[in-house]
Amino acid sequence: MSQTDGAVLWKATDETLARLVAVWTFAEDFPRTSEVVRAARATSRIADSRVTQVFDADDRGSAPYVVEEWVAGQSLTDLLAQGPLAPERAAGLVAEAAETLATAHAAGLHHLNLTPGKLIWTVGGAVKVTGIGVDAALRGIGSQNPVTADAQGLGRLLYAALTAHWPGHAHNGLPAAPLAGGVPSQPGQIRRGIPKDLNDLACRAAFQAPLGGGPLTSARAIADALAGVPRMVPLPAAPHSAPEPARGTSRLSGEFAAAAAPIAPPRQRPAPSRRERRSSSGGGTTGAITRALVGGLALAVFVGVVVVAWNIGSTMSGGDEPDTGGAQNSTNNEQQAELTAIQPASADGYDPPPNGDGNEHGDNAALAIDGDPSTGWSTEGYESADFGRLKPGVGLLLDLGQTTEVHELTLNLGPGPANLEVLVGDSTDPAELGQGSSPAATQENVSGEVDIELSDPAEGRYVVVWFTSLPQDGADYRGTINEVELRGKT
């Protein structure tokens, strides 16, 4: 535990919503409690899913605290333990971070402590930048030009991702970059095969070097320079051998920690089928003890009413009616058991004419059917959720190889609410697929893992997951499908 300032980050469980959370607590003599709470509240208002979500923050009582989302996944530090990333993967990861910081800067917040440990590839298949606003307040870090300071931080992250070295002293488990003329070598001098534009971009940001178009002095400038790179998923690093800490121990976060806990690696087994999952829901906030008690009392009353009603009903009917529930459930189970997983033969982006150009990141479409939810396909970036009103939508086209009866599917989507349709047919012609008029299913405001059961089974060789409205992704709007699981009868 750090004894310098008295701030500790704990891993805890929100028992109301059955989820892990991160809780900052502060000693009485911690000098910046109010600044941290204000920064956390400001961070909670940033409309970007890549920013760590803040659930609660309070400094009015005797035990001030901040409750945040617990971000589980692999940091850039973890990924680099296996060596440098492929250049295109490094660029895609830092592009996400740059867009996130640009959004934060527009809200008046900065990071000022960008390290490889702050850039996380989550278990759910998304990028998170942790510590925005809060890190600087915790450590009392300031800057006369915070926008440029964050731009340099992004440049250092790109440098590290390309070389597995840190441009300066050894940092976050990374060795110091070798020197050339008393200054850190350029990435291309450390590792062969780095494209010149990425080499120069890292130097223009990290060192503010006058290469190419000159220094990159803001996260927005870096995001614009990387706007054209594909958003390729980082390859997972080898899992840690150290055990997860017991509930109530704290997690390492910079220098403020009680014990170090490894970040959990992505799932190493295929996602379970819909019949193997059980959904859960809840409401309230962390520490809502009163509501939990009231909810428990209400449940007890409800159960009592049901029992009484059942007894009255049984008495009035004389118990003569046969019990057909078991037979009905058995029939439903048999019908459900008949469904089998359908493996698509191929996948492609779907942006049909006359409004589309036929190109929608089709080169990455196969990542949505590879059985690995840590990889995925994304649409191109658009300026608005409705595609600038230039087209009705875009989607992912799945070729099943033959006409198949489709009953249900599970989508592992990216963050943010999206509207989508499921189209099924024997032709890729939009009119024959029922685009906009008779889709097989429609979903609104969905994100994460979504189960979709078609009201009527649909037959066809092709299935299209068709986005009609995109979620915001930094400065752009983009739909993401990490994995598709189809079930039906062949």
N, C-alpha and C positions, 0 to 999 in steps of 0.2 A: 504494500500500500504506500502511495506517495504521502509523505508527511510534510511536504513543502507547503502546500496550499490547502490541503484538506478536502479535495473533491474526489469522489469515488463513483465509478460507474458499475452498477450491479445488474446482473441478469436475474429477472424475476418472472413470475407467472401472473398474468391477469386472470384470476379465477372466474370472473364474470363471463369473459369471452373466450376463456380457455386458449390463451395465446401467450407467447413469450414477449416480454417488453424489456427495454433497457431503462434503468432508473438512475438518474444522477442524484446523489445526496451531498450535502455540504456541511462541513464543520462550522461551529459558531464563529470561528475566527477567519473563515474563508473570505478574502477581501472583495470578491467580485460576484457574489451570489445574485444580486439584483441585475447586473449586466447579463449574466448567463440566462436568467429567466426571461428578460426582455428579448434577448436574441432568439431564444427558443420560440417565444410567442410570435415574433416576426417571421421566423422560418416556417412556422405552421401555415402561413398565408401564401407561401410560394406555390403557384399552380403548376407543379412539375412533379410527376410521379417518381422521378429519379432522385428527388430530395428526400432525406430521411423524414418520415412523418412524425410530427410531435403530437402526442395525445393530451398532455396536460403539463402545466407549469405553474408553480405557486411559490411565492416567497413571503407570504403574509403571516404564516404560522411560525411555530418554534422549530419546525423541521422542514425547511424549504426543499423543493424537489423539482425535477423535470422528468417526465415520462415520455419515452420515445419508442418508435418502432424498433424491434430487435431485428437487425439485418443479418441474416444467415447466408453464407455463401463463401466465395473465395476472393480474397483481395488480390490486387495486382502483385503484391509481395508474394502471395502463395503461388500465383501463376508463374512468376519469374523464378521460383525455386527450381523449375525444370529447365530454365534457360530463357533466352529472349523470345518474344512472340514473333510470329510471321509479320512482316511489315504491314500487310493489309489489315491484319487483326489488331495490331497495335494502333494503327491510325483510326480504325472504327471505334475502338474503345475510348480513345482520347477525344474523338469527335463527340461522343455522347457526353463526356465530362465537360467539354467546352460549351456545348449547348446548354447544359444544366447551369453552369456558372454564369453564362450570359443571361439566363432568366433570373438568377439570383441577383446579379448586378442591377438589372432593371428594377428590382424591388428594393434596392439600396443595401443589400447584404453581400458580404464577401467571405472568403474562406481564410486566406492568409497562412494556411498550414497544410497545403496540398502535399501529401506523401503517398507512396504506393499503397499504404494501408488504408487510405481513405477512399480508394476506388474499388468498389465491390461488384463482382458478378454474382448475383444472388442465386439461391437454389431455385427460385421460381423463374429464372431465365431473363432477368432484367439487370440493368446497370443502376447502381446507387452511388451517389457521392455523399459520404457521411461527413458531418462536422461543419456544414455550412453555417456561418454565423456563430454557432456555439463554440467551436474550437478557439476562435480568436478571443472570445469573451472569457473562456476558461483560463487561457494562458496569458491574458493581458497583452496580446499581440496587436500592434498597430502599424500603420503605414501611411506615409504622406500621399502615396498614390496606390491605393489598394487594387484598383482595376489592373494596373500593370503588374503588380505583385502577383496577382492570381494568374495573369497571362504567363509570367515566368514559371509559376508552379506547374501549369499545364505543359509548358515546354519541357520541364524536367521529367514529368510523367511520361511524355512521349519518348524522350531520350532513354529513360530507364526501360520502357517497354521494348524499344528497338535493340538495346544493347545488354540488358540485365546488369548495367552499371549505373551508379548515381553520379551526376555531374558535380562533383565536389567531394566532401569527405564521405566515407562509408556511412550508409544510412539505411534503416529499415531492413537490415540483413543483406543489403546489396553492397558489393565492393565499390570503392571509389573508382571513377573513370581514370584511365591512364592519361598522363599529361603530355602535351605537345607544346613546347615553348613556354612551359609554366602554366598553361591553361588546359582545361579538359579537352581531350581529342574530340573531333566531330564524330557522330555516330558511324559514318561510313569509313572512318579510319580504324574503328574497333571491330566492325563486322562487315563482311562482304555481302553484297546483294541488297543493300538498303537503297531504295530509289533516291535519286538526287533531290527530288522535290520534298520528300519526307526528311532527308538529312538537313536540307536548308531550313525547312519549317521548324524543326526542333531547335536549331541554332538561333533562328530569328526570334523565337519565343523565349527559350531558356536563357540565352546570353544576350538577347536584344541585338543580335549581330546584323550588320547592314548588308545582308545577302539578299539576292533576288529583289523582292519588292520592299525591302527594308524591315526594320523591327516590327514584330507583331505585339501590339501594346494592350490588347484587350481579349477577353474570352470570345467576344463576338467576332473579332477579326480571325481568330483561330478557327472558330466554328465555320465561318464562311470559307476559309481556305481548305477545310476538310469536308465541305458539304457534299462533294462528289464521291467520297470513299464509300464502299459497301459496308454495311453494319454487320460484320461477321462476328459470330460468337466466339469468345476465347475458348480454346481447348481446355478441358478441366485438368487441374494439376493432380498429382498423386495424393490420396487421402492422408491425413495426419495420423500418426500412430498414438498420439497422446489422447487420453480420455476426455470426454466432455465434463466440465465441472458440475458438481452437484448444485441443485437449486439453492439460490441464496448467495452463492459466491459471485465475485465480480469478474468482469471481462476486461481484458487489456484494451485500453484506448489511450494511445499516446503514453504520457507519464502518469496518468491518473488511473490507478488500478489496484485492486487488492490481490488478484491472481490472474494469470494469463490462461485464456481458454482458446483452443484452436477454433478457427472458423469452420463450420461444418461443410464438407465437400458436397457437391451435387449428388443427387440420388444415383446409385450405381446399379439399380435394377429398373426394368421398364415400368412405366406408370401402371397401376392396377386398373382393371377394367371397371366399368361403371357399377357392375353388380358387386364388386369387391369393396366399393367405397361406401361410406355412410356420411351423409352431410350433417352438419350441425350449425346452429344459428344462435344468436344471443344479442343482447343490447346492453347499454350502460357504459360506464367508464370505470377505469381502474379505481379500486377502493370503494365501489358503490355498495357498501355493506347493507345499508337500509333497504335498497331496492332488491337485493338478493333475498333478504329475509321476507319482504313482502311477496316476492315472486314465489318463494317456497310455500308460504301460507296459502296463497291463491291456488297453487297446484294441489295442496292437500284438500282444500275445500272442493275443488273441481272433482278430484278423485272420489270424495265422499258422495257428492251429488250423483255421479255416474253409477256408483255401486247401489245407492238407494233406488235410482230409476230402473236399474237392471233387475233388482229384486222385485219391484212392483210389477214390471213387465212380465217377469217369469210367472208370478202368482196369477196375474190376469189371464195369461195364455194357458195356464195349467201345465205348461211344460210339454205339450203334446206336439209342438212343431218340430220337425226334424232339423238337426244342425247340418246345414249344407256348407258352412263356411270352410271347413277343412277341405271338402272336395273342390270348392271354387279356388282356394289358394293353391291346391295341388295342380289344378289345370293351368293357372297363371304361371306357376313355376315351370311347368313342362313347356309352355309356350315360350317363356323367357329363355329356357335352356337350349331351345332350338336355334337361337341366334348365334352366329359365329363371327369372329373378327374377320374383317375384309381388308386385305393388304393391297393398296393401290399399286398398279404396275408402274406408274410414273406420276410426276407432278410438274406443274408449270404455272407461271404467272398468267393472269387472265385479265386482259385489258382490250376487249374487242372493238373493232371499228363499228360505226363511223366516228365515234367520239374518242376512242382509244387508239394508241399507236401499236398495240400488240406486244409491248415490252413492259413487264412489271416484275423486274428482278427474278425472271425465270431461272437464272443460273443458281439461285439459292433455294428454289422451291422444294427440292428433294430433302432439304433439312427438316421439313415439316412432317415427313413420313418415315424418318430414320429410326424411330423408337427411342430417341434421346431428347427429352424435353429441354435440355440445356442448349440445344441448337434450334434454329428456327428460320422462318421466312418472314420478310417484312415487305410491305408495299413501298413504293417510292414516297418521298416526302412531298406533301402538298401544303398550300398556303392556307387552306381552310378545311373544316370538317366535311364540307360538302363538295370538295374537289374544285373549289372556285366556280361551282355551277357549270363546269365545262363537260361533265360526264356524270352518268347516274351512279357509277361505282367502279370498283376494281375487285379482283378476287384471286383466289388460289384454285386452280383447276386440277382435279384428281381424275386420272384415267384408270378405271378399274379393270381394263383389259377385255371385259365382256359385259353384257347386260346383267345387272345384279339387282336384287331386291334389297333396298336400303331401309332399315328400320330406325336406327338411332346412331348418334355420333357424339364423341366427346372432343371438345376443343380446348387446348391449352393456349390461351391468348395472352398477349402482353397486357400491361397495366392501362388503366384509363377506360372510360365507357365508350363502347362502339356499338353501332347498329349493323346487323348483318342478316342476310338471307341464305338459306341452303337451297341450291338449285340442282335438280337431277334430270338427266335426259340422255338420249342416245346420240345427240349432236351437240357440238360446241356453239351452234348458232344461238345467240341470246334469245331470240323469239321462241325457239323450240325448248329452251331450258326454263321458260316461264319467268324470265327476269322482270321484276317489277310488277307482275300481274298475278302469277300463280306459283309462288315459291313453295317448296316442300315444307319449309319451316321459316319462321321469322323470330329474331331475337333483338331486343333493344336494351341499351345501356348495360352491356355485359363486358366482363373482363376476367382475367385469370382463367381458372378451369370451369368450363361450362358443359353440362350434359344437355343434349337436345334429343328429344324423342319425337319423331315425326307423327303427326296425328293420323296419317294414313301412310303405309309403306309406299315408297316410290321406286320405280324401276328405271334403270338406265345404265349406260356405260360410264357416264361422266357425272361427277359431283363437283359443284363449285361452291366454295365458301365465299360469299359475295358481300363485301363491305359496302354499305350504303351511307355510312357516316363514320368518320375516322376519329380516334382519340388524339388529343394533343400530345406531341412528343417534342418537348423543348419549344423551339421556335416554329417547328413544322407540325403537320398532322400525318400520322402514319399508323397503319394497322399491322399487327404482328400475330403470327400463328407459330407457336413453338412446336406443336405436335397435334396431329389429327388421328383419332381412332374411330373407325367405322365398324358398325355391326349390322348384320342382316342375314339374308339367305342367298346362297349362290346357286 
